[in-house]
Amino acid sequence: MIAASGWLAIVILAAIAIFLFFNATRSFEEVGLWKMVSGEFWYPTSDPAQYGFLPSEAGSLWVTIVGLVVCVPLGVMSAIYISEFASRRFKDIAKSLIEFMAAIPSVVFGLIGLALLVPWTQKLFNLDTGLTAFSAGVMIGILTLPTIVSIAEDAMHAVPQDLRMGSLALGNTRWQTAYKVIVPAASSGIFAAVMLGLGRAIGETMVVLMLAGNSGLIPSQPFVSARTLPGTIAGELGEVIQGGQHYSVLFAMGLVLFVVTFLVNLAADSVLERQRRRWRR
Amino acid sequence: MRTSRSAARIRSARIAETVAKSILGTATMIALGIAVFLIGYLAYRGMGYVSWEFLTQAPRKAMTEGGIYPVIVGTVWLTAWTAFFALPFGIMAGIYLAEYSPRNRANRIIRIAIANMAGVPSIVYGLFGVALFVLQMGLGRSIIAGSLTLACMTLPVIITVTEEALRQIPRDLRQASLALGATKLRTIRKVVLPAAAPGIVTGSILALSRAAGETAPILFTAVAFFAPIADSPFDETMALPYHMYIMATSATKPAPQMVWGTAFVLVAGVSLINVVVASWRARQRRKIRW
């Protein structure tokens, strides 16, 4: 019984892949996987319907890029400061604040974005609408910040104290120690933090659904309305006929999303495992 | 000559230290500032709407007046059923990983699967829930279907916290029990699990409080724009995160108390649970020491 539960994770993961695949088979037969993945037009309700994923893929790409630009520098720099410079007291306060931020549901981030970020974006960049890939990306960056800070901080914390002390004893300043010793030693953990943040940013649903604008065109820059893979699924699954063509296309889209995040997480996990093995004492 | 050169190097190292420290410190202050701002803004917009009436009455006049009592009850039910499904399996899987599983290839694959399960996007869980629980198993849009979906999502977190809590129990305790002639299962039940309980309970409750705030997995498996308090777990329900989402994005002008009041109740509820659990944990930690 206990051993069976141990295998449950594999069973569920396989079941997710299988159920996504079987519910998507109709779209593979009638539309074709390659035609969906590389199709330029998303007109699911016109006749004949066109199911191109490119608008969603490009939108997801822009949102993710903006998100990473916001959260990676800010997150990694904060992690270095909290790990290497901050006093113990500041560290405790900072960590609990970050944890608190991680506990806020994503739909609340969407709401705050709708109330503040969308009008600010519209005014600041003089746009027709503030519902853009940019505003969704910024909010996703903020949402991903706790993930990156805590994993990167953990990675630096796991570097043996001897290395830190050795470097300081040789007369290096704290900053020299940080960038010459600690960051290189923790580099794979920091990389894994970025990858896990990336995985979250690609898959985040509510924020993009509420903020990105869900337009049907392929965005060539982030300051226009865009649709994303998760946003499209969440926005349209409620309106389709169960078992119909559109329905199975949305499952195919889910399968694409599942495969992409799976690969990103696999990469992050293998890097993290190597880091763990390196500093195991 | 040499002294002045090394003095210059020291000076430039000190300058670099100051500059780096202030840049990194600024980044940290921005990150923490965002966190404080988000919490403050939410309290500023939402706190005023929360009253006894808001928490204990049903919505009236097409959701423009009244309270969110059925919505709160819906979220409580969803979370309770999620706990019912996820806790037994999650804790057993954690015990397996920490106590039984050999360190081999199969074990490594299980670990990869768990790490990956935690990274599957919430909307993909939603699709999975629709395909398996709502349609294949014929549960329809219901509390049961929604909480099974949420349970799948929460499972990897519960497994991880259980395993970590068990691993922190020192080996001496285990060996003492085994030396007294207890079987392995008995040792786990009577010695290891009670000692690890605070960690498991804390981690599980935090995981469940996250599940309570999820929207995407229940979007198509459990929730309705309006539903009365469910009579059975096979009924549709309202839920805090979905209620907030649909109120904020529906076309007609939403009543602000429904949007911001609900958001505040959701976040305050989640963080209240976090604080209570964290302080309970700290007290337990002081009590048990090794």
Interface residues (C-beta under 8 A of the other chain):
Chain A: M1 I2 A3 S5 G6 W7 L8 A9 I10 I12 L13 A15 I16 F19 L20 F22 N23 P73 L74 G75 M77 S78 I80 Y81 I82 F85 A86 A94 L97 I98 E99 F100 M101 A103 I104 P105 S106 V107 V108 F109 G110 L111 I112 L114 A115 L116 I142 L145 V149 T173 R174 W175 Q176 A178 Y179 L196 G199 R200 I202 G203 E204 T205 M206 M210 P230 I233 A234 L237 G238 Q242 L250 F251 G254 L257 F258 T261 F262 V264 N265 L266 A268 D269
Chain B: A13 R14 A16 E17 A20 K21 I23 L24 G25 A27 T28 I30 A31 L32 I34 A35 V36 L38 I39 Y41 L42 R45 F89 G90 M92 A93 I95 Y96 L97 Y100 S101 I109 I110 I112 A113 I114 A115 N116 M117 A118 G119 V120 P121 S122 I123 V124 Y125 G126 L127 F128 V130 A131 L132 L135 Q136 C152 L155 P156 I159 L206 S209 R210 G213 E214 T215 A216 L219 F220 P241 Y242 M244 Y245 A248 T249 V259 W260 A263 L266 V267 V270 S271 N274
